[in-house]
Amino acid sequence: MLGLVDGSVKTRRYNSPARREQAEATRRAVLRAARALFTTRGYAETSVADVARRAKVSLDTVYASVGRKPQLLLAVHDMVLSSSDEPVPAEERDYVRRIQEAVTAEDKIRTYADALADLLPHTVPLNLALRAAGAREPECRELRESISRRRRTNMLLFAANLRETGRMRPDLSDEQAADLVWSMNSPEYFQLLTDAGYTPAQYADLVADAWTRTLLTPTT
């Protein structure tokens, strides 16, 4: 009989391209809804049910396509970093590619500082919201710590990229250089300067100057 092999029923697979495309479209709708709500209402004032209503899907669909509320915030955070409707791995982000393509160490630092001026005003409120939620939700605290660890790992890659130019101070290790950059691109550091009246452009000028003076050998 058709469909029977060795007495067992063969199940039909419905993993079609159309079905995958629909699932991806649903995920993008959920992420867009989460981004709109988190960036306007804030994390604490946004529920997963709010995201589901805005995306016009069920609660179960939100959980299945992205995850719980902390995972939604992480995805939105990475969307902002990626300047995209989808989270993109760090090495595929446009500003990371521009840093890697820059020839001189000074240009790499300036490119990164300018990217931070564009991105941090949007990501810092999300990160600080995650910190506030972490006081009540261990999952949020763990997620924020993982973002910080991931950021430090990426700064090690940045330090290695600077060293390839031959301009990094030889007495500095990659770890020391990475930790300096990591501390100064942190949400806390950016917020301190913002509270002191710095604009994002002034922040970029400050960190670019500090990193150039501290990390690179002087030009003759």
Backbone as CSV, one residue per row, in Angstrom:
resi,resn,N_x,N_y,N_z,CA_x,CA_y,CA_z,C_x,C_y,C_z
1,MET,0.852,-1.186,0.000,0.000,0.000,0.000,0.894,1.244,0.000
2,LEU,0.449,2.253,-0.751,1.198,3.492,-0.832,1.357,4.092,0.554
3,GLY,2.597,4.498,0.904,2.839,5.123,2.203,3.314,4.138,3.232
4,LEU,3.315,2.823,2.922,3.759,1.835,3.888,5.054,1.206,3.406
5,VAL,6.038,1.178,4.279,7.295,0.500,3.997,7.638,-0.332,5.213
6,ASP,7.758,-1.638,4.999,8.068,-2.556,6.094,7.082,-2.406,7.251
7,GLY,5.831,-2.143,6.897,4.792,-2.085,7.918,4.726,-0.782,8.674
8,SER,5.547,0.208,8.334,5.509,1.486,9.051,4.960,2.568,8.137
9,VAL,4.330,3.567,8.743,3.749,4.663,7.971,4.799,5.750,7.811
10,LYS,5.025,6.154,6.582,5.984,7.231,6.329,5.300,8.576,6.566
11,THR,5.906,9.402,7.407,5.342,10.720,7.674,5.852,11.701,6.631
12,ARG,4.988,12.573,6.178,5.360,13.539,5.171,5.979,14.756,5.845
13,ARG,7.074,15.251,5.288,7.729,16.431,5.840,7.126,17.679,5.196
14,TYR,6.830,18.652,6.053,6.254,19.902,5.563,7.233,21.056,5.766
15,ASN,8.507,20.771,5.670,9.540,21.784,5.854,9.824,22.466,4.522
16,SER,8.788,23.077,3.952,8.908,23.646,2.618,9.511,25.043,2.693
17,PRO,10.089,25.530,1.586,10.611,26.902,1.566,9.535,27.935,1.915
18,ALA,8.310,27.715,1.443,7.223,28.658,1.740,6.945,28.713,3.231
19,ARG,6.971,27.549,3.889,6.716,27.508,5.329,7.845,28.207,6.094
20,ARG,9.076,27.967,5.665,10.209,28.633,6.316,10.138,30.145,6.121
21,GLU,9.760,30.557,4.924,9.651,31.987,4.642,8.575,32.627,5.508
22,GLN,7.455,31.920,5.706,6.386,32.436,6.553,6.857,32.551,8.003
23,ALA,7.600,31.555,8.472,8.112,31.592,9.843,9.074,32.757,10.033
24,GLU,9.923,33.009,9.035,10.861,34.129,9.120,10.130,35.458,9.099
25,ALA,9.068,35.550,8.289,8.281,36.788,8.241,7.596,37.042,9.578
26,THR,7.106,35.980,10.200,6.461,36.115,11.511,7.470,36.572,12.556
27,ARG,8.657,35.987,12.526,9.704,36.387,13.467,10.073,37.859,13.287
28,ARG,10.198,38.294,12.053,10.531,39.701,11.813,9.429,40.619,12.327
29,ALA,8.174,40.205,12.162,7.058,41.014,12.658,7.101,41.121,14.181
30,VAL,7.417,40.018,14.842,7.526,40.022,16.305,8.670,40.930,16.754
31,LEU,9.805,40.837,16.080,10.958,41.656,16.449,10.692,43.138,16.204
32,ARG,10.039,43.469,15.110,9.712,44.876,14.847,8.763,45.418,15.910
33,ALA,7.784,44.602,16.295,6.844,45.027,17.332,7.564,45.228,18.659
34,ALA,8.446,44.303,19.008,9.193,44.420,20.266,10.074,45.657,20.256
35,ARG,10.741,45.901,19.143,11.615,47.080,19.069,10.804,48.366,19.233
36,ALA,9.667,48.451,18.559,8.843,49.657,18.655,8.385,49.898,20.090
37,LEU,7.989,48.840,20.779,7.462,48.993,22.142,8.574,49.243,23.149
38,PHE,9.660,48.500,23.065,10.754,48.682,24.025,11.363,50.075,23.909
39,THR,11.477,50.592,22.691,12.135,51.884,22.507,11.207,53.067,22.757
40,THR,9.913,52.838,22.842,8.983,53.937,23.132,8.429,53.848,24.553
41,ARG,7.945,52.677,24.945,7.393,52.513,26.291,8.445,52.189,27.343
42,GLY,9.478,51.446,26.916,10.462,50.933,27.863,10.222,49.465,28.154
43,TYR,11.230,48.833,28.745,11.172,47.396,29.004,10.125,47.054,30.056
44,ALA,10.141,47.762,31.181,9.255,47.420,32.301,7.788,47.588,31.919
45,GLU,7.503,48.572,31.066,6.107,48.880,30.722,5.592,48.066,29.546
46,THR,6.425,47.202,29.002,6.030,46.384,27.851,5.915,44.930,28.274
47,SER,4.802,44.316,27.974,4.619,42.888,28.260,4.730,42.089,26.967
48,VAL,4.930,40.800,27.113,4.976,39.930,25.933,3.622,39.956,25.229
49,ALA,2.551,40.079,26.005,1.212,40.171,25.409,1.091,41.424,24.548
50,ASP,1.707,42.525,24.988,1.697,43.756,24.181,2.387,43.517,22.847
51,VAL,3.524,42.830,22.892,4.262,42.534,21.669,3.418,41.666,20.739
52,ALA,2.773,40.655,21.307,1.936,39.769,20.499,0.798,40.539,19.821
53,ARG,0.154,41.435,20.594,-0.947,42.213,20.013,-0.458,43.104,18.878
54,ARG,0.671,43.756,19.100,1.171,44.655,18.057,1.582,43.876,16.812
55,ALA,2.155,42.707,16.994,2.578,41.886,15.861,1.416,41.095,15.250
56,LYS,0.269,41.112,15.921,-0.929,40.394,15.466,-0.676,38.893,15.381
57,VAL,-0.061,38.381,16.452,0.163,36.936,16.569,-0.221,36.515,17.981
58,SER,-0.195,35.211,18.232,-0.524,34.706,19.557,0.693,34.771,20.470
59,LEU,0.445,34.670,21.774,1.543,34.622,22.742,2.464,33.449,22.448
60,ASP,1.878,32.298,22.161,2.691,31.114,21.882,3.611,31.336,20.689
61,THR,3.134,32.099,19.703,3.952,32.378,18.527,5.153,33.232,18.895
62,VAL,4.967,34.211,19.779,6.090,35.040,20.234,7.126,34.168,20.918
63,TYR,6.668,33.311,21.831,7.597,32.444,22.554,8.323,31.492,21.601
64,ALA,7.597,30.963,20.630,8.194,29.987,19.717,9.157,30.640,18.728
65,SER,8.853,31.855,18.291,9.670,32.486,17.248,10.888,33.210,17.797
66,VAL,10.780,33.760,19.029,11.914,34.492,19.612,12.242,34.001,21.011
67,GLY,11.247,33.977,21.883,11.496,33.530,23.248,10.783,34.399,24.266
68,ARG,11.252,34.333,25.510,10.663,35.103,26.587,11.086,36.569,26.483
69,LYS,10.562,37.369,27.419,10.798,38.808,27.353,12.286,39.174,27.340
70,PRO,13.156,38.594,28.171,14.582,38.933,28.083,15.189,38.613,26.722
71,GLN,14.776,37.487,26.117,15.294,37.148,24.787,14.813,38.154,23.732
72,LEU,13.591,38.652,23.919,13.090,39.694,23.015,13.957,40.942,23.104
73,LEU,14.299,41.334,24.335,15.114,42.529,24.502,16.506,42.326,23.918
74,LEU,17.085,41.159,24.130,18.400,40.878,23.555,18.344,40.963,22.031
75,ALA,17.310,40.403,21.439,17.171,40.439,19.982,17.035,41.879,19.495
76,VAL,16.243,42.689,20.211,16.081,44.091,19.831,17.406,44.831,19.972
77,HIS,18.117,44.580,21.052,19.435,45.185,21.264,20.363,44.888,20.083
78,ASP,20.381,43.640,19.630,21.249,43.242,18.526,20.739,43.767,17.185
79,MET,19.416,43.956,17.075,18.874,44.571,15.868,19.369,46.005,15.726
80,VAL,19.365,46.732,16.848,19.830,48.121,16.824,21.306,48.163,16.447
81,LEU,22.114,47.275,17.048,23.537,47.219,16.709,23.744,46.880,15.238
82,SER,22.843,46.076,14.700,22.978,45.620,13.317,22.369,46.588,12.318
83,SER,21.603,47.602,12.819,20.871,48.506,11.925,20.051,47.691,10.930
84,SER,19.328,46.713,11.453,18.635,45.758,10.595,17.354,45.286,11.269
85,ASP,16.489,44.658,10.486,15.276,44.054,11.036,15.541,42.699,11.657
86,GLU,16.784,42.243,11.599,17.166,40.966,12.185,18.488,41.145,12.936
87,PRO,18.670,40.464,14.071,19.992,40.466,14.704,21.022,39.866,13.758
88,VAL,22.178,40.503,13.670,23.242,40.059,12.772,24.498,39.809,13.598
89,PRO,25.233,38.728,13.335,26.485,38.490,14.067,27.419,39.684,13.958
90,ALA,28.211,39.901,15.011,29.061,41.092,15.076,29.919,41.266,13.828
91,GLU,30.520,40.179,13.348,31.452,40.294,12.228,30.759,40.669,10.924
92,GLU,29.412,40.579,10.878,28.686,40.907,9.659,28.057,42.293,9.698
93,ARG,28.218,43.005,10.816,27.626,44.337,10.929,28.398,45.335,10.074
94,ASP,27.683,46.307,9.520,28.299,47.245,8.585,29.453,48.008,9.219
95,TYR,29.261,48.493,10.452,30.318,49.304,11.053,31.553,48.464,11.377
96,VAL,31.359,47.173,11.684,32.508,46.302,11.939,33.292,46.104,10.647
97,ARG,32.596,45.939,9.559,33.285,45.802,8.272,34.037,47.078,7.917
98,ARG,33.457,48.236,8.234,34.148,49.497,7.946,35.422,49.621,8.785
99,ILE,35.354,49.170,10.047,36.546,49.196,10.895,37.628,48.299,10.303
100,GLN,37.247,47.107,9.907,38.221,46.159,9.367,38.826,46.649,8.054
101,GLU,38.034,47.379,7.280,38.518,47.861,5.982,39.376,49.117,6.103
102,ALA,39.247,49.838,7.234,40.068,51.041,7.429,41.543,50.644,7.464
103,VAL,42.389,51.456,6.859,43.795,51.083,6.705,44.609,51.424,7.935
104,THR,44.475,52.641,8.437,45.314,53.070,9.555,44.632,52.806,10.892
105,ALA,45.450,52.716,11.934,44.903,52.510,13.275,44.037,53.689,13.691
106,GLU,44.467,54.901,13.337,43.670,56.092,13.678,42.292,56.040,13.026
107,ASP,42.263,55.606,11.767,40.976,55.520,11.061,40.084,54.443,11.670
108,LYS,40.667,53.340,12.097,39.884,52.286,12.732,39.249,52.815,14.024
109,ILE,40.034,53.513,14.817,39.522,54.059,16.078,38.433,55.092,15.814
110,ARG,38.675,55.979,14.862,37.692,57.019,14.553,36.393,56.406,14.022
111,THR,36.516,55.404,13.178,35.330,54.736,12.630,34.515,54.098,13.742
112,TYR,35.202,53.450,14.671,34.481,52.808,15.769,33.845,53.843,16.685
113,ALA,34.564,54.915,17.005,34.010,55.951,17.875,32.758,56.579,17.257
114,ASP,32.801,56.849,15.958,31.633,57.432,15.285,30.451,56.466,15.276
115,ALA,30.739,55.164,15.107,29.664,54.170,15.152,29.020,54.133,16.536
116,LEU,29.841,54.229,17.571,29.298,54.249,18.931,28.408,55.457,19.151
117,ALA,28.785,56.608,18.596,27.960,57.811,18.741,26.585,57.614,18.121
118,ASP,26.519,56.839,17.048,25.224,56.552,16.406,24.425,55.511,17.173
119,LEU,25.112,54.489,17.720,24.422,53.327,18.275,24.073,53.456,19.759
120,LEU,24.995,53.996,20.552,24.794,53.974,22.000,23.552,54.730,22.476
121,PRO,23.173,55.844,21.862,21.930,56.480,22.324,20.717,55.563,22.250
122,HIS,20.782,54.546,21.399,19.653,53.616,21.247,19.824,52.346,22.080
123,THR,21.071,51.885,22.226,21.276,50.626,22.953,21.409,50.827,24.454
124,VAL,21.932,51.975,24.892,22.143,52.180,26.325,20.838,52.142,27.113
125,PRO,19.761,52.796,26.659,18.504,52.676,27.412,18.026,51.229,27.539
126,LEU,18.226,50.426,26.497,17.833,49.020,26.561,18.684,48.275,27.583
127,ASN,19.987,48.545,27.585,20.885,47.870,28.513,20.596,48.268,29.949
128,LEU,20.333,49.548,30.177,20.031,50.003,31.531,18.682,49.452,32.007
129,ALA,17.749,49.298,31.078,16.470,48.672,31.432,16.687,47.226,31.848
130,LEU,17.589,46.560,31.174,17.905,45.176,31.529,18.555,45.114,32.902
131,ARG,19.395,46.106,33.214,20.017,46.153,34.543,18.965,46.344,35.622
132,ALA,18.020,47.246,35.383,16.955,47.474,36.368,16.111,46.217,36.560
133,ALA,15.797,45.547,35.450,15.001,44.321,35.547,15.774,43.215,36.244
134,GLY,17.098,43.256,36.143,17.922,42.228,36.770,17.825,42.218,38.278
135,ALA,17.408,43.330,38.875,17.224,43.362,40.324,16.092,42.451,40.764
136,ARG,15.163,42.184,39.838,14.014,41.338,40.152,14.061,39.990,39.442
137,GLU,14.686,39.969,38.265,14.659,38.774,37.433,16.089,38.273,37.194
138,PRO,16.462,37.157,37.790,17.819,36.620,37.572,18.148,36.404,36.106
139,GLU,17.157,36.033,35.318,17.402,35.798,33.896,17.877,37.072,33.203
140,CYS,17.304,38.220,33.599,17.722,39.493,33.008,19.142,39.846,33.447
141,ARG,19.446,39.582,34.712,20.790,39.861,35.204,21.824,39.013,34.466
142,GLU,21.525,37.745,34.282,22.447,36.852,33.576,22.603,37.267,32.110
143,LEU,21.499,37.714,31.517,21.545,38.123,30.119,22.406,39.376,29.952
144,ARG,22.254,40.327,30.861,23.064,41.549,30.790,24.537,41.229,30.979
145,GLU,24.840,40.335,31.898,26.238,39.938,32.106,26.808,39.260,30.862
146,SER,25.969,38.484,30.188,26.448,37.809,28.970,26.705,38.820,27.860
147,ILE,25.894,39.887,27.773,26.131,40.941,26.791,27.468,41.619,27.060
148,SER,27.741,41.878,28.347,29.003,42.521,28.715,30.190,41.635,28.369
149,ARG,30.075,40.335,28.652,31.170,39.407,28.313,31.367,39.332,26.806
150,ARG,30.293,39.317,26.075,30.379,39.260,24.618,31.036,40.523,24.069
151,ARG,30.698,41.655,24.670,31.293,42.919,24.242,32.798,42.915,24.490
152,ARG,33.235,42.376,25.633,34.671,42.313,25.910,35.380,41.400,24.907
153,THR,34.760,40.280,24.580,35.350,39.384,23.577,35.526,40.098,22.247
154,ASN,34.518,40.885,21.867,34.617,41.633,20.614,35.716,42.687,20.685
155,MET,35.961,43.244,21.880,37.024,44.236,22.013,38.400,43.594,21.888
156,LEU,38.517,42.341,22.243,39.771,41.622,22.004,40.032,41.509,20.501
157,LEU,38.982,41.310,19.728,39.121,41.268,18.268,39.508,42.640,17.732
158,PHE,38.918,43.685,18.319,39.267,45.050,17.906,40.732,45.346,18.209
159,ALA,41.178,44.952,19.400,42.580,45.171,19.770,43.523,44.426,18.812
160,ALA,43.167,43.198,18.468,43.992,42.426,17.531,44.032,43.098,16.164
161,ASN,42.891,43.662,15.747,42.830,44.367,14.470,43.713,45.614,14.486
162,LEU,43.745,46.312,15.617,44.638,47.468,15.753,46.106,47.034,15.699
163,ARG,46.418,45.921,16.359,47.811,45.478,16.393,48.313,45.119,14.994
164,GLU,47.429,44.639,14.142,47.829,44.284,12.780,48.340,45.484,11.993
165,THR,47.969,46.688,12.428,48.436,47.885,11.724,49.893,48.211,12.068
166,GLY,50.422,47.604,13.129,51.783,47.894,13.568,51.896,49.131,14.426
167,ARG,50.771,49.733,14.791,50.805,50.978,15.550,50.464,50.807,17.030
168,MET,50.048,49.627,17.448,49.736,49.396,18.863,50.996,49.492,19.704
169,ARG,50.883,50.084,20.880,52.016,50.134,21.796,52.487,48.716,22.128
170,PRO,53.757,48.421,21.967,54.239,47.061,22.218,54.193,46.663,23.689
171,ASP,54.151,47.650,24.593,54.115,47.324,26.020,52.715,47.028,26.518
172,LEU,51.711,47.168,25.649,50.330,46.852,26.001,49.953,45.495,25.432
173,SER,49.319,44.673,26.244,48.778,43.411,25.731,47.435,43.677,25.067
174,ASP,46.985,42.739,24.259,45.656,42.865,23.659,44.594,42.944,24.744
175,GLU,44.778,42.198,25.831,43.802,42.205,26.920,43.717,43.572,27.577
176,GLN,44.855,44.221,27.790,44.844,45.553,28.395,44.172,46.570,27.464
177,ALA,44.496,46.487,26.180,43.878,47.401,25.220,42.376,47.167,25.141
178,ALA,41.982,45.902,25.109,40.563,45.572,25.023,39.811,46.072,26.249
179,ASP,40.405,45.932,27.429,39.726,46.356,28.649,39.552,47.873,28.708
180,LEU,40.515,48.619,28.181,40.364,50.070,28.137,39.193,50.458,27.250
181,VAL,39.141,49.878,26.054,38.046,50.192,25.129,36.721,49.719,25.702
182,TRP,36.711,48.524,26.262,35.495,47.925,26.847,34.920,48.794,27.955
183,SER,35.792,49.371,28.787,35.301,50.211,29.885,34.718,51.519,29.372
184,MET,35.279,52.048,28.284,34.849,53.353,27.794,33.707,53.284,26.783
185,ASN,33.396,52.083,26.283,32.202,51.968,25.435,31.050,51.321,26.200
186,SER,31.185,51.271,27.520,30.141,50.662,28.350,28.934,51.583,28.474
187,PRO,27.758,51.033,28.724,26.574,51.871,28.948,26.780,52.848,30.104
188,GLU,27.459,52.380,31.158,27.650,53.231,32.333,28.504,54.452,32.004
189,TYR,29.598,54.249,31.245,30.491,55.354,30.901,29.772,56.356,29.996
190,PHE,29.063,55.845,29.004,28.320,56.722,28.098,27.279,57.518,28.869
191,GLN,26.584,56.864,29.796,25.549,57.557,30.558,26.144,58.621,31.465
192,LEU,27.307,58.348,32.058,27.970,59.348,32.897,28.270,60.612,32.090
193,LEU,28.804,60.450,30.892,29.120,61.612,30.075,27.856,62.316,29.583
194,THR,26.837,61.533,29.260,25.563,62.136,28.853,24.991,62.978,29.986
195,ASP,25.041,62.443,31.208,24.543,63.186,32.370,25.356,64.458,32.617
196,ALA,26.631,64.438,32.208,27.493,65.615,32.378,27.317,66.627,31.248
197,GLY,26.452,66.300,30.290,26.139,67.246,29.230,26.798,66.977,27.896
198,TYR,27.519,65.858,27.776,28.156,65.533,26.503,27.106,65.105,25.474
199,THR,27.286,65.540,24.238,26.498,65.012,23.132,27.155,63.720,22.645
200,PRO,26.443,62.890,21.884,27.085,61.691,21.329,28.330,62.010,20.506
201,ALA,28.305,63.109,19.747,29.479,63.477,18.944,30.654,63.853,19.836
202,GLN,30.376,64.547,20.939,31.449,64.906,21.867,32.008,63.665,22.561
203,TYR,31.126,62.728,22.873,31.583,61.445,23.427,32.529,60.763,22.440
204,ALA,32.150,60.724,21.173,32.982,60.073,20.159,34.344,60.750,20.057
205,ASP,34.355,62.085,20.090,35.627,62.807,20.022,36.512,62.471,21.224
206,LEU,35.901,62.391,22.397,36.664,62.118,23.615,37.296,60.733,23.582
207,VAL,36.483,59.700,23.270,37.037,58.346,23.314,38.037,58.122,22.175
208,ALA,37.786,58.705,21.011,38.737,58.553,19.902,40.081,59.157,20.286
209,ASP,40.058,60.321,20.910,41.300,60.959,21.328,41.997,60.139,22.412
210,ALA,41.229,59.673,23.402,41.813,58.895,24.502,42.408,57.589,24.001
211,TRP,41.708,56.895,23.123,42.215,55.618,22.625,43.444,55.825,21.738
212,THR,43.417,56.868,20.921,44.570,57.131,20.051,45.816,57.441,20.883
213,ARG,45.640,58.280,21.906,46.780,58.670,22.743,47.283,57.519,23.609
214,THR,46.357,56.660,24.049,46.701,55.619,25.015,47.160,54.327,24.353
215,LEU,46.569,53.970,23.243,46.814,52.643,22.658,47.899,52.635,21.588
216,LEU,48.121,53.762,20.951,49.013,53.773,19.784,50.356,54.414,20.104
217,THR,51.363,53.984,19.375,52.666,54.623,19.499,52.592,55.996,18.834
218,PRO,53.265,56.996,19.413,53.225,58.340,18.820,53.825,58.344,17.436
219,THR,53.284,59.192,16.578,53.872,59.350,15.248,55.095,60.254,15.348
220,THR,56.076,59.975,14.518,57.316,60.773,14.575,57.233,61.976,13.659
